[in-house]
Amino acid sequence: MNSTTPSADNKRARILEAALELFSANGYHGTSMQQLAAAAGVSKGLLFHHFTDKAQLLAALIDDLHRQLAPEVPPSGQSPREAFVHMMDQVVAHLTQAPELAKLLVPLAIHIGDTSEFRALMTQKMQGIQGYLAQLLAEMGVTNPETEAQSIALMLDGLQLRMAIDPQYAPVNEIKSALLAKYL
């Protein structure tokens, strides 16, 4: 069976899901390939058929997360204010609907943040968000849009950290409301 069949794709997806869950709960270094195989419901041999080692599995997981975290393009014809609201809605959705992403990304940033692939992913994500925010804020007439965009991005990073530590204490909606009130 080749890796493009629906069954193989399903097994690969189960492995990635298990990796996200276990890396989030136990950390990258605290998770073995045997644990990953068991959690995914596949043999260790099948796991190694899809991923030659844990580093390759992590790279595939990062690619998958990159696709998930890529911001949606706002509907055409939106004003900068509407696009800003759309972006804040996306951020809140990511944080509230996928808290395990925060639990994975924060430890990865601490433990293996010096790997070029992870650093490139996070830098690209942050620069993309900041650039888009700066553009929207400039179009909205905000003074110092680059600095304001950087402040928002850093606040969102802090919120992501809080989600990883204790999601119950992460005032996601309150921060969204405060940002909307400040910039709209």
N, C-alpha and C positions, 0 to 999 in steps of 0.2 A: 504494500500500500504506500503510495507516495505522499509527500507532505502537503499536497494540495487537495486531498480528498476531504469531504465534509467531516468524516470521522477523525481524521488526523488534525484538522483545524480545531475541532471540538476538544480533542485531547490537549493540544497546544494551549488553547484558551484556558482549560482547566488547570494546566500547569502554571500559567501566568497568574491566574486568580489565586492559586495556592501560594505562589511566591509572594504576591502582594500581601496576602493575609499573614503568612509566617514571617516575612521580613519586617512587616509592621509590628507584629507582636514580639518577635524574638530578636530582631536585628538581623542584618545581613550575615555577620560573622557567627551569630548564634543559631543559625539555621543550617541543617545538613541537607545534602541531596536526598538522603534516605527519608528525612522528614517531608521534604517536598514531594517525593514520589508518593508517599503514603497519603498525604493530604490531597493530592490530585487524583488519587485512585488509579495510579498507573504503576507499572513496574519500574524499578530503577533503570533497567536496560532501555525501556521506552523513553524515560526521561533523558538519558544520555543520547538517545537517537535524535531527539529534538534539540538538545542543548549539550554541547560537548563538556561544559563545566559550569560552575555557578556564576562565573564572571560573564559568560555568554548569556546565561539566563537573565542576569541583572541587566545586561545591555538591551536584551529584547523587552524586558519589563519597562526600562526607561523609554525605549522607542514607543511602546504602547501608551505609556503615561503622557508622553509628548503629544501624541495624537489626541488623547483625551483632554489635555489641558490647553490645547490650541484654542484661542478665542474664536468664537463664531463671528463671522462677518455680519455686522448689523444690517438689517434690511435697508435697501437703497431708498433714498429720499428722506432719511431721518435727519433731523437737525442735530447739531453737535450736542445739544442738551439731551435729546432723546437717545443719542448714541451713548452718552455718558451714563444715563440711567440703564440702558441695555447692558453695558459693560459691568456696572455694579450688580445688576441682577445675575449675570453669569458668575461673578466672583462669589456671591452669596450661595448660588446653587452648587458650585464646586466645593465650597467649604462645608456646607450643611449636608449635601447628599453623598459626599465621598470623604468622610473624615479619615478613613484609612489611608488616603493618599497623603494627608498631612503627617500621619504617623509613620509613613514610609519615608517621605522626602526629608523630614527634619533629621532623623538619625543618619540617613545617608549623607546629608550635607555635613554632618559632624564627623562621621566615621570614614567616609570615602570621598568627601568633597574635593579632595586633591586629585582625583582621577580626571583626566582631561575630558572624557565623554560626559561625565556628570556635571562638571563645571561648565562645559559648553552648553549643555541643555538648560541649566539654570540661568546662565548669563543670557542666553538667547531669549528665554522666557521673560526675564526681568527687563531686558532692553526693549523687547517688543511691546510689553505692557506700558513701560514708561514712555516710549516714543509715541504710542497711540494716545495715551493720556495727555501728554504734552500738546499734541496736535489738537485734541478736543478742547483742552483748557484754553489754548491760544485762540481758537475759533470762538470760544465763549467769552473772550475778553479778560481772562484771568491774568493778573500781573504775575510775572515770573513763572510761566507755565512749566518750564523744565524742573525748577525747584519744587513746585507744588506736585508735579507728577512723581518726582522722586520721593517726596514725603508720603504720598498716598501708597506708592509701591512698598515702601518700608513699613508702613502701618499694616498693609495687607500681609507682609512677611511675618510681622509680629503676631497678627491674628492667626496665621497658619501655625505658628509655633504654639500659641495658646491652644489651638484645636488639637495639636498633637499631645500636649501635656494634660489638658482637661477640657474636653469639648463642652462640658456643662457650664464652664466659666468663660466661655468665649462669646462675648456679646456681639455676634455677627450682625444681627439685624439693627442693633442700636448704632453700630459703627456705620453701617450703610446709610441709615437715616441721617446721622450727623454729617456724613460726606455729601449727601444729596442736599441737605439744608445749607451747607457752607458754599457749595459751588453752583447751585441752581437759583 
